[in-house]
């Protein structure tokens, strides 16, 4: 097997395993959400409408950076959000993308236009995550809206829908997805106790500078 073929096999396995992790961590229900990993000019992505516990490595679909099918098992089709994933790959340095429907993320996406910076962890996502305007799932309009919301950020919310995060690796993407969910949970709890104080741009910049000096990205 060639080195590239090995990389594809590893990517497919990562997609399948991460999908099961989404279920275990309560970030999706049923077959909602999706995972992808980029290998060169190809993307390994979750199949549509297949329960995560049933997805095998071979079930994971391969598409190109425009979303065109390259290798798809008979009877399956790539995720309905393939356009969303490929927009992220074309416009960022993403090596992996995760879209989930965590309850706290969905709740906040129904009420906010941006997730306020209540905690300095916000800088780990590039700043306060934006909420992409609502468009029906699987549409080019939704993919474009998410691409815009991610400018300068590594995670975003999707109005009345869910969340998306990316990273250079699938592990990094998952950590950012979890962090976004935590920040949304914090937002909800803080508002239950009153009007929370939001960190200023200057305070966030100070944190970002301290992280840079410490050698953190």
NORLINVEN-V264598 format. One record per pair of residues at least 4 apart in sequence whose C-alpha atoms are under 7 Angstrom apart, sorted by the first residue. I is the first residue (numbers start at 1). GAP is how many residues later the second one is. D is the distance in Angstrom with one decimal. If there is no record, write none. Layout:
# NORLINVEN-V264598
<<I/GAP/D> <I/GAP/D>>
This chain:
# NORLINVEN-V264598
<<1/4/6.1> <1/5/6.5> <2/4/6.2> <3/4/6.3> <4/4/6.3> <5/4/6.2> <6/4/6.3> <7/4/6.2> <7/32/6.8> <8/4/6.2> <8/31/6.5> <9/4/6.3> <10/4/6.2> <11/4/6.2> <11/26/5.8> <11/33/6.3> <12/4/6.3> <12/32/5.8> <12/45/5.2> <12/48/5.7> <13/4/6.1> <13/44/5.0> <14/4/5.9> <15/4/6.1> <15/20/5.7> <15/21/5.9> <15/22/6.8> <15/30/6.6> <15/31/6.5> <16/4/6.6> <16/39/6.0> <16/40/6.2> <16/41/5.9> <16/44/6.9> <17/4/6.4> <18/4/6.2> <19/4/6.7> <19/16/6.5> <19/33/5.6> <20/4/6.3> <20/32/5.4> <20/33/5.9> <21/4/6.0> <22/4/6.2> <22/5/5.1> <22/6/5.9> <23/4/6.1> <23/5/5.6> <23/6/6.8> <26/76/6.7> <27/73/5.8> <27/74/5.7> <27/75/4.1> <28/4/5.7> <28/5/6.2> <28/72/5.8> <28/73/5.1> <28/74/5.9> <30/21/6.3> <31/18/5.5> <31/19/6.0> <31/20/5.1> <31/21/6.5> <32/69/7.0> <33/66/5.1> <33/67/4.5> <33/68/6.2> <34/12/5.7> <34/45/6.8> <34/64/6.1> <34/65/5.3> <34/66/6.7> <35/10/5.8> <35/11/5.6> <35/62/5.9> <35/63/4.7> <35/64/6.4> <36/7/6.5> <36/8/5.4> <36/9/4.2> <36/10/6.5> <36/60/5.6> <36/61/5.3> <36/62/6.6> <37/6/5.7> <37/7/5.3> <37/8/6.6> <37/58/5.9> <37/59/4.3> <37/60/6.6> <37/133/6.8> <38/4/5.9> <38/5/4.4> <38/6/6.3> <38/57/5.1> <38/58/6.0> <39/4/6.0> <41/23/6.1> <41/24/6.1> <42/20/6.6> <42/21/5.8> <42/22/4.7> <42/23/6.2> <43/19/5.5> <43/20/5.3> <43/21/6.0> <43/22/6.9> <44/16/6.3> <44/17/5.6> <44/18/4.7> <44/19/6.6> <45/15/5.7> <45/16/5.3> <45/17/6.4> <45/33/6.6> <45/34/6.8> <46/14/5.2> <46/15/6.3> <46/32/6.3> <46/33/5.6> <47/12/6.6> <47/13/5.7> <47/14/6.0> <47/29/6.4> <47/30/5.6> <47/31/4.5> <47/32/5.0> <48/29/5.7> <48/30/5.4> <48/31/4.2> <48/32/6.2> <50/4/6.8> <50/5/6.6> <51/4/6.6> <55/4/5.9> <56/4/6.9> <59/14/6.1> <61/10/6.0> <61/11/4.9> <61/17/5.6> <62/7/6.3> <62/8/5.3> <62/9/4.9> <62/10/6.2> <63/4/5.3> <63/5/5.2> <63/6/4.5> <63/7/4.9> <63/8/6.8> <64/4/5.3> <64/5/6.6> <64/6/6.5> <65/21/5.4> <65/25/6.9> <66/20/6.3> <67/15/6.0> <67/16/6.1> <67/19/6.3> <72/4/6.5> <72/5/6.4> <78/4/6.7> <80/58/4.9> <81/4/6.6> <81/56/7.0> <81/57/4.8> <82/4/6.2> <83/4/6.1> <83/57/6.4> <83/60/5.9> <84/4/6.6> <84/59/4.1> <85/4/6.5> <85/12/6.4> <86/4/6.1> <87/4/6.2> <87/56/6.5> <87/60/6.3> <88/4/5.8> <88/6/6.9> <88/59/6.1> <89/4/6.6> <89/5/5.5> <93/75/6.8> <94/72/5.8> <94/73/5.2> <94/74/5.0> <95/72/5.9> <95/73/4.2> <95/74/5.3> <96/70/5.6> <96/71/5.6> <96/72/6.1> <96/73/5.5> <96/74/4.9> <96/77/6.2> <97/68/5.9> <97/69/4.4> <97/70/6.7> <97/76/6.1> <98/66/5.7> <98/67/5.4> <98/68/6.2> <98/75/6.3> <98/76/6.7> <99/64/5.7> <99/65/4.3> <99/66/6.6> <100/62/5.9> <100/63/5.4> <100/64/6.4> <101/4/6.8> <101/5/6.1> <101/60/6.9> <101/61/4.5> <101/62/6.3> <102/4/6.2> <102/60/6.7> <102/79/6.6> <103/4/6.1> <104/4/6.2> <104/77/6.2> <104/80/5.5> <104/81/5.4> <105/4/6.1> <105/52/6.9> <105/57/5.8> <105/58/6.2> <105/76/5.5> <105/79/5.5> <106/4/6.5> <106/54/6.1> <106/55/5.7> <106/56/4.7> <108/4/5.9> <108/76/6.3> <109/22/6.4> <109/48/5.9> <109/49/6.0> <109/50/4.6> <109/51/5.4> <109/52/6.9> <109/53/6.8> <110/49/5.7> <110/50/4.7> <112/19/7.0> <113/17/6.3> <113/18/5.0> <114/14/6.7> <114/15/5.9> <114/16/4.3> <114/17/5.3> <115/13/5.7> <115/14/5.4> <115/15/6.3> <116/12/5.8> <116/82/6.3> <117/5/5.9> <117/11/5.5> <117/81/5.5> <117/82/5.6> <118/79/6.6> <118/80/4.9> <118/81/5.9> <120/84/6.4> <120/87/6.8> <122/4/6.9> <122/5/5.4> <122/6/5.9> <123/4/4.8> <123/81/6.6> <123/85/6.3> <125/28/5.7> <125/29/5.1> <125/30/6.0> <126/26/6.2> <126/27/4.5> <126/28/6.2> <127/26/6.4> <129/24/6.8> <129/26/6.1> <129/27/5.0> <129/28/6.8> <130/19/5.5> <130/26/5.3> <130/27/6.2> <131/18/6.6> <131/25/6.0> <131/26/4.5> <131/27/5.3> <131/28/5.9> <132/13/5.4> <132/14/5.4> <132/17/5.5> <132/25/6.1> <132/26/4.8> <132/27/5.8> <133/12/6.4> <133/25/6.6> <133/26/5.4> <134/24/6.6> <134/25/4.8> <134/26/6.6> <135/6/6.3> <135/7/5.0> <136/6/6.7> <137/5/6.7> <139/4/6.5> <140/4/6.1> <141/4/6.1> <142/4/6.1> <143/4/6.2> <144/4/6.3> <145/4/6.2> <146/4/6.2> <147/4/6.8> <149/7/6.2> <150/4/6.1> <150/5/6.2> <150/6/6.0> <154/11/5.7> <154/12/5.6> <155/9/5.6> <155/10/4.1> <155/11/6.5> <156/7/5.8> <156/8/5.5> <156/9/6.5> <157/5/5.9> <157/6/4.3> <157/7/6.3> <158/4/5.1> <158/5/5.5> <164/13/6.8> <165/8/5.7> <165/11/6.0> <165/12/5.3> <166/7/4.4> <167/5/5.0> <167/6/4.2> <168/4/6.5> <169/4/6.3> <170/4/6.1> <171/4/6.2> <172/4/6.3> <173/4/6.2> <174/4/6.2> <175/4/6.1> <176/4/6.1> <177/4/6.3> <178/4/6.2> <179/4/6.2> <180/4/6.2> <181/4/6.2> <182/4/6.2> <183/4/6.2> <184/4/6.4> <185/4/6.2> <186/4/5.9> <187/4/6.3> <188/4/6.5> <189/4/6.9> <190/4/6.7> <190/6/5.9> <191/4/5.7> <191/5/6.2> <199/4/6.1> <199/5/6.7> <200/4/6.3> <201/4/6.0> <202/4/6.2> <203/4/6.5> <204/4/6.2> <205/4/6.1> <206/4/6.2> <207/4/6.2> <208/4/6.2> <209/4/6.3> <210/4/6.2> <211/4/6.4> <211/5/5.2> <211/6/7.0> <212/4/5.4> <212/5/6.4>>
